[in-house]
Amino acid sequence: MEFKGLEKYKEHVARKKERELEKKKKKIAKEKASVKKKEDAHKKLLKKRRDAYKPIHIKNLRKRQNKRAYAKRRKAELELHKKMGDVYGFYRIVLTKDYKQYDELSYSWWMLTAYDKFNKYVEKNNKNVICEKIIAQSNMHDAKPVKYEILLLKKIDPETDNGVRELRNEEGMFVENVITNRDKYAIIAKSDWFIPETYNVYGYNPVTDRKTGRWIFDNIINVNCNKYNLKNVFMCDNKLIVQYDNDFDFVLCKNAKECLRLYNTLESNMDKKNKYVLFSNYLVDNRKPWLYNELEKKTGWSRETLYKKKG
């Protein structure tokens, strides 16, 4: 008959052997990991040295491979352009003011790409500009008309140049088209370019923070208009008034003619289905004293300043 103390002793010895075996396994695994880490570091070092001292012909081989791949892609691209009837050349899209270039929008090496960019610029400009600038100076006394255009130009090849510099005008007649400071380019397409007129909106700096017609339409007139917030748009001399239920905003224009032009443009851009914005034309004379009283309360300006019909 064995004693219980002997059984406990045997269990203790067995556990001790297991712990020693576990320690040996951990030690061996640690040593292997250390060796592997050193081997990996050595391999990286060798690879780094090999990359640093690669024979020059291997680098040239890669260059030749890249060159062949580019030539293959280029050939496929040229075939596609040829199939589409495209024409290679140097094309520029520029902006002109009174027939002189003052800005360049983009350039392209293919005619169809250039035409696509040109049409997108024109479409975006027509959509975003409300009430374009039509005079050169802000001073109405010495004002003169100004002509802005967007042009698609092609660089002239002296070998194939036929000397033709003409386009059809609005009446269908051929007229000479040149850019006075770009005689090495031929105009192949053009369109009117609209520069937005800017206005003095009350509450904003009249010099450094003037607003465009698009801004006035999007941020004053065609925003938050519903059956609980009806708006009435009308004119009084050179002032465009946007009246709400309890308040109003107003825009100071250069003169009454410019105010009418802004009013008509805003009205034409308003969705006919919008029943919450009313355009009521000019304010009747017997209501003008009420308006100037309200303007005086809102602005604190003198009557002399408010009565000015030119801004």
C-alpha positions in Angstrom: 0.0 0.0 0.0 1.5 3.3 -1.2 1.4 6.4 0.9 -0.5 9.5 -0.3 2.7 11.6 0.2 4.5 9.4 -2.3 1.8 10.1 -5.0 2.1 13.9 -4.4 5.8 13.6 -4.7 5.5 11.8 -8.1 3.1 14.5 -9.3 5.5 17.2 -8.2 8.4 15.5 -10.1 6.2 15.1 -13.2 5.2 18.8 -13.2 8.8 19.9 -12.7 9.9 17.9 -15.7 7.1 19.4 -17.8 8.2 23.0 -16.8 11.8 22.2 -17.6 10.8 20.8 -21.0 8.6 23.9 -21.7 11.6 26.1 -20.8 13.8 24.2 -23.2 11.2 24.5 -26.0 10.9 28.3 -25.4 14.7 28.6 -25.4 15.1 26.7 -28.6 12.3 28.7 -30.3 13.9 31.9 -29.2 17.3 30.9 -30.5 15.7 29.9 -33.8 13.8 33.2 -34.1 17.1 35.1 -33.4 18.9 33.1 -36.0 16.1 33.7 -38.5 16.1 37.4 -37.7 19.8 37.6 -38.4 19.4 35.6 -41.6 16.6 37.9 -42.8 18.7 41.0 -42.0 21.7 39.5 -43.8 19.5 38.7 -46.9 18.1 42.3 -46.9 21.7 43.6 -46.7 22.8 41.4 -49.6 19.8 42.4 -51.6 20.5 46.1 -50.9 24.0 45.6 -52.0 23.0 43.8 -55.2 20.5 46.5 -56.1 23.1 49.1 -55.5 25.6 47.4 -57.7 23.4 46.0 -60.5 25.2 45.7 -63.8 24.4 48.7 -66.1 23.1 46.4 -68.8 20.2 45.3 -66.6 19.1 48.9 -66.1 19.4 49.5 -69.8 17.3 46.4 -70.4 14.5 47.8 -68.3 14.6 51.1 -70.2 14.4 49.2 -73.5 11.4 47.2 -72.1 9.6 50.4 -71.0 10.4 52.1 -74.3 8.9 49.2 -76.2 5.8 49.1 -74.0 5.3 52.9 -74.5 5.8 52.6 -78.3 3.1 49.8 -78.3 0.7 52.0 -76.4 1.5 55.0 -78.5 0.9 53.0 -81.7 -2.5 51.9 -80.4 -3.4 55.5 -79.5 -2.4 56.8 -82.9 -4.5 54.1 -84.6 -7.5 55.0 -82.5 -7.1 58.8 -83.3 -6.7 58.0 -87.0 -9.8 55.8 -87.0 -11.8 58.7 -85.4 -10.5 61.1 -88.0 -8.6 63.1 -85.4 -5.8 65.6 -86.4 -2.5 65.9 -84.6 -1.2 69.4 -83.8 -0.8 72.0 -81.0 -4.1 73.5 -79.9 -4.7 76.1 -77.3 -7.9 77.5 -75.6 -7.5 81.1 -74.7 -9.5 84.0 -73.5 -9.4 87.4 -75.2 -10.5 90.9 -74.3 -11.0 93.2 -77.2 -9.2 90.7 -79.5 -6.1 90.5 -77.2 -5.3 87.4 -75.3 -5.3 87.8 -71.5 -5.5 84.2 -70.2 -5.0 80.6 -71.3 -7.4 77.8 -70.1 -5.7 74.7 -71.5 -3.9 73.1 -74.4 -4.0 69.8 -76.2 -2.2 67.8 -79.0 -5.3 66.5 -80.6 -8.1 68.3 -82.4 -11.1 66.3 -81.1 -9.8 66.6 -77.5 -9.4 70.3 -77.9 -12.9 70.7 -79.3 -14.3 68.6 -76.4 -12.6 70.9 -73.9 -13.7 74.0 -75.7 -17.4 73.0 -75.8 -17.3 72.1 -72.0 -15.8 75.5 -71.2 -18.5 77.3 -73.2 -21.3 75.2 -71.7 -20.1 75.8 -68.1 -19.7 79.5 -68.7 -23.1 79.9 -70.2 -24.7 78.1 -67.3 -22.9 79.8 -64.4 -22.9 83.5 -65.5 -26.0 85.6 -64.9 -25.8 89.2 -66.2 -22.4 89.5 -67.9 -20.1 92.5 -68.0 -20.7 94.7 -71.1 -18.6 97.8 -70.3 -14.9 98.1 -69.7 -14.9 100.6 -66.8 -17.1 101.0 -63.8 -17.3 104.7 -64.3 -20.4 105.1 -66.5 -19.3 108.5 -67.9 -16.2 107.1 -69.7 -17.7 103.6 -70.3 -17.0 101.8 -73.5 -18.2 98.4 -74.8 -15.9 95.5 -74.1 -15.7 92.2 -76.1 -14.7 89.0 -74.3 -14.3 85.8 -76.4 -13.0 82.2 -75.9 -10.9 81.0 -78.8 -9.7 77.6 -79.9 -6.3 78.1 -81.7 -4.1 75.9 -83.7 -0.5 76.6 -84.2 0.4 77.3 -87.8 2.6 74.9 -89.6 4.7 77.0 -92.0 5.0 74.1 -94.5 1.2 73.5 -94.7 0.0 77.1 -94.1 -2.5 78.2 -96.7 -2.7 81.8 -95.3 -6.5 81.5 -94.6 -7.4 83.4 -91.4 -11.2 83.7 -91.9 -14.3 82.5 -90.1 -18.0 83.0 -90.7 -19.5 85.8 -88.6 -23.1 85.9 -87.2 -24.4 86.9 -90.6 -22.7 84.0 -92.4 -20.1 86.1 -94.1 -16.4 85.3 -94.0 -14.4 87.8 -92.0 -10.7 87.9 -91.0 -10.1 86.6 -87.5 -6.8 87.4 -85.8 -5.4 87.8 -82.3 -3.4 91.0 -82.3 -0.7 89.5 -80.0 -0.7 85.9 -81.3 0.1 85.9 -85.0 1.5 82.3 -85.1 -1.9 80.8 -84.4 -5.0 80.3 -86.5 -8.5 80.6 -84.9 -10.5 77.4 -85.7 -13.4 78.1 -83.3 -14.7 80.9 -81.1 -17.6 81.9 -78.9 -18.6 84.8 -76.7 -17.2 84.5 -73.2 -19.2 86.0 -70.4 -17.5 87.8 -67.5 -19.9 88.2 -64.6 -20.9 91.8 -63.7 -20.5 92.5 -60.0 -22.9 94.4 -57.7 -22.9 96.2 -54.4 -25.1 94.0 -52.1 -26.0 95.7 -48.8 -24.2 94.0 -45.9 -21.1 93.3 -47.9 -18.0 95.4 -48.7 -18.9 97.4 -51.9 -15.3 97.2 -53.1 -13.7 94.0 -52.0 -16.8 91.8 -51.7 -19.0 92.6 -54.6 -21.4 89.9 -55.7 -22.3 88.4 -59.1 -25.8 87.9 -60.5 -25.4 84.1 -60.0 -24.6 84.7 -56.3 -27.6 87.0 -55.9 -29.9 84.5 -57.5 -28.6 81.5 -55.5 -28.2 83.1 -52.1 -30.9 85.8 -51.9 -33.7 85.1 -54.4 -33.9 81.3 -55.1 -33.3 80.1 -51.5 -35.6 79.3 -48.6 -38.7 80.4 -50.6 -41.8 78.6 -49.6 -45.4 79.3 -48.6 -44.2 80.5 -45.2 -41.5 82.8 -46.7 -42.9 84.5 -49.8 -40.6 86.9 -51.7 -41.3 90.0 -53.8 -38.6 91.3 -56.2 -39.0 94.9 -57.5 -37.0 97.9 -58.6 -36.8 101.5 -57.4 -34.5 103.7 -59.4 -31.1 101.9 -59.4 -32.0 99.6 -56.5 -33.2 96.0 -56.7 -35.3 95.1 -53.7 -36.0 91.6 -52.4 -38.7 91.8 -49.8 -39.6 89.0 -47.4 -42.4 88.9 -44.8 -40.5 90.8 -42.1 -37.3 92.1 -43.8 -35.7 92.8 -47.2 -32.3 92.8 -49.0 -31.3 95.2 -51.7 -28.7 95.6 -54.4 -27.2 98.9 -55.6 -26.6 99.0 -59.3 -24.6 101.4 -61.4 -27.7 103.0 -62.8 -31.4 102.3 -63.5 -30.6 100.7 -66.8 -28.2 98.2 -65.2 -30.8 97.5 -62.5 -33.4 96.7 -65.2 -30.9 94.4 -66.9 -30.2 92.5 -63.7 -33.9 92.3 -62.9 -34.8 90.9 -66.3 -32.0 88.3 -66.2 -32.9 87.1 -62.7 -36.6 86.8 -63.7 -35.7 84.8 -66.8 -33.7 82.4 -64.8 -36.4 81.8 -62.2 -38.3 78.5 -62.6 -41.8 79.2 -63.8 -43.2 76.6 -61.4 -41.9 78.6 -58.4 -45.0 80.4 -57.1 -43.2 81.7 -54.0 -41.1 84.4 -55.7 -43.0 87.3 -57.3 -41.4 89.7 -59.8 -43.5 92.9 -59.7 -41.4 95.3 -61.8 -41.1 98.9 -60.7 -42.4 100.2 -57.4 -45.2 102.7 -57.9 -44.4 106.3 -57.1 -46.8 106.6 -54.1 -45.0 103.7 -52.4 -41.5 105.2 -52.7 -41.7 107.3 -49.5 -42.5 104.0 -47.6 -39.5 102.3 -49.1 -37.0 105.1 -48.4 -38.3 105.3 -44.8 -37.5 101.5 -44.5 -34.1 101.9 -46.2 -33.2 104.7 -43.8 -34.2 102.6 -40.8 -32.2 99.6 -42.1 -29.1 101.3 -43.2 -28.8 104.5 -41.2 -27.9 106.4 -44.4 -28.9 109.9 -45.1 -31.7 110.6 -47.5 -29.2 112.3 -49.8 -27.3 109.1 -50.1 -30.4 107.0 -50.6 -31.7 109.2 -53.3 -28.6 108.8 -55.5 -29.6 107.1 -58.7 -26.0 106.0 -59.6 -23.9 103.6 -57.6 
